[in-house]
Amino acid sequence: MIVRFVSLGPPNSIFTILGLQCADSWYVAHSEYLLFRPGYEVFRKAEPERSFLRVLHSAGKLNENMVSIEHDKKRVYIDYSEDTIYSVNTQYAGNSVGFKKLAFRLAIRKANQEGWLAEHMMIMGVHGPGGRKTYFAGAFPSACGKTSTAMLPGETILGDDIAYIRSINEVARAVNVECGIFGIIQDINPKDDPVIFKVLTSPGEVIFSNVLVKDGKPYWLGMGCALLKNGILKNGINYTGYWWEGKKDEHGNPIPPAHKNARYTVALKALENCDPELDNPLS
């Protein structure tokens, strides 16, 4: 069992919510390391009655490739009475990294009860003349461009997914619950997403999921890579195991080199346009 203590929002802030996850997956533990601020010291100094969110996850029975195999027994439960999430027989980050999406439901409920907002929003710093900077938050559903919008050239990204918003001295202030990005990688290319593409293709700490791997390198759909675009890359390892050009599924449909929902996980501070106020307790 791997135990992770996390801080949702900057530590020691009015925004801070504590989280504890127990899992049996190093993928989950590594993802949380990149996505959330460490919370052990905050836990250690917290008052005894301090509430916190809990996530219990197990990948379940695995095959020889360490992939969950009992899909028919995949279950995700959210217990509002105990602020606890149970997730079993699944390894997808949206289901297993519980503080990414699942605990967001608990935060929305907590915010509604306490008079603040937990929102599906990106936060970006927009720079104007004379060094002026204004922060904008934008609410969008998944896979509609929050990350790309927050990455507009010349501006700075503070968050791409989840924001906590409070009225502090009658001023609306917001923090990014996370300190990393769990993003859709399809169509990230050097023309449209140069900053993220540079990070994903340079030495550094990145988690790739559901991409094609060939000779130790990741490839994804729409990356602007001639190897894939021209069909020169004939084989590799992807989400179905060994892949070759022309491979089909059980229904006879062609299997693409990488999954359309392939993802990457990376720390925000790896981006050259990360906003310096990311860890400000009163962002």
C-alpha positions in Angstrom: 0.0 0.0 0.0 1.3 3.4 -1.0 0.1 6.4 1.1 0.1 9.9 -0.3 -0.6 13.1 1.7 -1.7 16.0 -0.5 -2.6 19.6 -0.2 -5.4 20.8 -2.5 -4.4 24.4 -3.0 -1.3 26.1 -1.6 -0.3 24.8 1.9 -1.2 26.9 4.9 -3.8 28.9 3.0 -7.5 29.7 3.6 -8.0 27.7 0.4 -6.2 24.6 1.6 -8.1 21.3 1.7 -6.2 18.2 2.9 -6.3 14.9 1.1 -5.1 11.3 1.9 -4.9 8.6 -0.7 -4.1 4.9 -0.2 -3.3 3.0 -3.5 -1.5 0.0 -4.8 -0.3 1.7 -8.0 3.0 3.5 -8.5 1.4 5.2 -11.5 -1.1 6.8 -9.2 1.5 7.8 -6.6 3.8 9.3 -9.3 0.8 11.2 -10.9 -0.2 12.7 -7.6 3.5 13.7 -7.0 3.3 15.8 -10.2 -0.3 17.0 -9.9 -0.6 18.0 -6.2 1.4 19.9 -3.6 2.9 17.7 -0.9 0.7 17.7 2.2 2.5 15.6 4.9 3.8 18.6 6.8 0.4 20.3 6.6 -1.2 17.1 8.0 1.4 16.9 10.8 0.7 20.5 12.0 -3.0 20.3 11.5 -5.4 20.4 14.5 -6.8 17.0 15.6 -10.3 17.8 14.4 -9.2 19.0 10.9 -11.3 17.3 8.2 -9.8 15.8 5.1 -10.8 14.0 2.0 -10.0 10.3 1.6 -9.4 8.1 -1.5 -8.9 4.3 -1.4 -7.8 2.8 -4.7 -6.8 -0.6 -6.0 -5.9 -1.6 -9.5 -7.3 -5.0 -8.7 -6.1 -8.2 -10.4 -3.4 -7.6 -13.0 -2.1 -9.5 -16.1 1.6 -10.0 -16.9 1.7 -6.4 -18.3 0.5 -5.0 -15.0 -2.9 -4.0 -16.5 -6.2 -4.4 -14.6 -8.2 -7.2 -16.1 -11.5 -7.5 -14.2 -13.2 -4.7 -16.1 -16.6 -6.1 -15.3 -15.9 -5.4 -11.6 -14.7 -1.8 -12.1 -16.4 0.4 -9.5 -16.1 4.0 -8.3 -18.1 5.1 -5.2 -18.3 8.6 -3.6 -19.4 8.6 0.0 -20.6 12.1 0.8 -21.2 11.2 4.4 -17.6 10.3 5.1 -15.8 12.4 2.4 -14.4 9.1 1.1 -13.9 7.8 -2.4 -13.5 4.1 -3.3 -12.1 3.1 -6.7 -11.3 -0.5 -7.7 -10.3 -2.5 -10.8 -9.3 0.6 -12.8 -6.1 2.4 -13.6 -7.2 5.3 -15.7 -6.1 8.5 -13.9 -9.5 10.1 -13.9 -10.7 7.1 -11.9 -7.7 6.3 -9.8 -6.0 9.6 -9.1 -9.0 10.5 -6.9 -8.2 14.1 -6.2 -8.2 14.9 -9.9 -11.9 14.6 -10.7 -13.7 12.4 -8.1 -12.8 14.5 -5.0 -13.8 17.6 -7.0 -17.4 16.4 -6.4 -16.8 16.5 -2.7 -15.2 19.9 -2.9 -18.2 21.3 -4.8 -20.4 20.0 -2.0 -18.1 21.5 0.7 -18.0 24.8 -1.2 -21.8 25.0 -1.4 -22.1 24.4 2.3 -19.5 26.9 3.3 -20.2 29.7 0.8 -17.4 29.6 -1.7 -16.9 28.1 -5.2 -15.2 25.0 -6.5 -15.2 25.3 -10.3 -14.0 23.6 -13.5 -12.0 26.6 -14.6 -8.6 27.5 -16.0 -6.8 30.6 -14.5 -4.5 32.7 -16.6 -2.6 35.9 -16.2 -3.2 38.4 -19.0 -0.5 41.0 -19.5 -1.3 44.5 -20.5 0.6 47.8 -21.1 2.8 49.2 -18.4 3.4 45.9 -16.8 -0.3 45.5 -15.8 -1.5 42.0 -15.3 -5.1 40.8 -14.8 -6.2 37.3 -13.9 -9.0 35.6 -15.8 -10.9 32.4 -15.0 -12.8 30.5 -17.7 -15.3 27.7 -17.2 -15.3 25.0 -19.8 -16.2 21.3 -19.9 -13.5 18.7 -20.5 -11.7 18.5 -23.8 -12.8 21.9 -25.1 -9.6 23.9 -24.9 -9.1 25.1 -21.3 -5.4 24.2 -21.4 -4.8 25.7 -24.8 -6.6 28.9 -23.8 -4.6 29.3 -20.7 -1.4 28.8 -22.8 -2.1 31.8 -25.1 1.2 33.3 -26.3 2.4 36.2 -24.2 0.3 35.3 -21.2 1.0 33.1 -18.1 -0.8 30.0 -16.9 -1.8 29.6 -13.3 -4.2 26.7 -13.8 -5.8 24.7 -16.5 -8.6 22.7 -14.8 -9.9 23.3 -11.3 -10.1 26.5 -9.3 -11.2 27.3 -5.8 -12.7 30.9 -5.6 -13.4 32.8 -2.4 -14.3 36.4 -1.5 -11.4 37.8 0.6 -11.9 41.3 1.8 -14.6 41.6 -0.8 -12.2 40.7 -3.6 -12.7 37.5 -5.6 -9.5 35.5 -5.4 -8.8 32.1 -6.8 -6.1 29.4 -6.5 -5.3 26.4 -8.7 -6.0 23.3 -6.6 -3.3 21.5 -8.6 0.3 22.2 -9.4 0.4 20.1 -12.6 -1.4 19.2 -15.8 -3.2 15.9 -16.7 -3.9 16.8 -20.3 -5.2 15.3 -23.5 -2.1 14.8 -25.7 -3.8 14.3 -29.1 -3.1 17.2 -31.5 -0.4 18.8 -29.4 2.2 19.9 -32.0 5.0 22.4 -32.3 2.8 24.9 -34.2 -0.3 25.1 -32.0 1.2 24.2 -28.6 4.9 25.1 -28.8 5.5 25.4 -25.0 3.8 22.1 -24.0 5.3 20.3 -27.0 8.8 21.4 -26.0 8.3 20.1 -22.5 6.9 16.8 -23.8 9.8 16.2 -26.2 12.6 17.4 -24.0 14.4 15.5 -21.2 12.3 15.8 -18.0 9.7 14.3 -15.8 6.6 13.4 -17.8 4.1 10.6 -17.5 2.6 9.4 -20.8 -0.4 7.1 -21.0 -2.0 5.4 -24.0 0.5 6.7 -26.5 2.5 4.6 -28.9 6.1 3.7 -27.7 8.8 2.8 -30.2 12.5 2.6 -29.2 11.7 4.3 -25.9 10.1 7.3 -27.5 6.4 8.3 -27.2 4.2 9.1 -30.3 0.7 10.4 -30.3 -2.0 11.3 -32.8 -1.7 14.8 -34.3 1.8 15.4 -33.0 3.0 16.7 -36.4 5.5 13.9 -36.6 6.3 12.7 -40.1 6.8 9.1 -38.8 3.2 8.8 -38.0 1.7 11.1 -40.6 3.3 9.3 -43.5 2.7 5.9 -42.0 6.5 5.1 -41.8 6.2 3.9 -38.2 5.0 0.4 -38.7 4.9 -1.0 -35.2 5.3 -0.4 -31.5 3.7 -0.8 -28.1 0.4 0.9 -27.4 -2.7 0.4 -25.2 -3.5 -2.9 -26.9 -0.1 -4.3 -26.5 2.1 -4.9 -29.5 0.7 -2.8 -32.4 1.4 -3.0 -36.1 0.1 -1.1 -39.0 -3.2 -2.6 -40.1 -4.0 -4.2 -36.7 -7.7 -4.5 -36.1 -9.9 -5.0 -33.0 -12.4 -7.8 -32.4 -15.0 -6.0 -34.5 -12.7 -5.6 -37.5 -12.1 -1.9 -36.9 -8.6 -0.5 -37.5 -6.7 0.2 -34.3 -4.9 3.6 -34.4 -1.2 3.9 -33.2 -2.3 5.8 -30.1 -5.6 6.3 -28.2 -7.5 9.5 -28.9 -7.8 10.0 -25.1 -4.0 9.5 -24.6 -2.7 11.7 -21.8 0.3 13.4 -20.3 1.1 14.4 -16.8 3.6 17.2 -16.1 4.4 19.7 -13.4 3.2 23.3 -14.2 6.6 24.6 -13.2 8.2 22.7 -16.1 6.5 25.2 -18.4 8.4 28.4 -19.2 5.1 30.4 -19.0 4.1 29.2 -15.6 2.7 32.1 -13.5 5.0 33.1 -10.6 1.9 33.4 -8.3 1.1 29.7 -8.6 1.9 29.0 -4.9 0.7 32.3 -3.5 -1.6 31.4 -0.5 -3.9 34.3 -1.6 -3.6 33.9 -5.4 
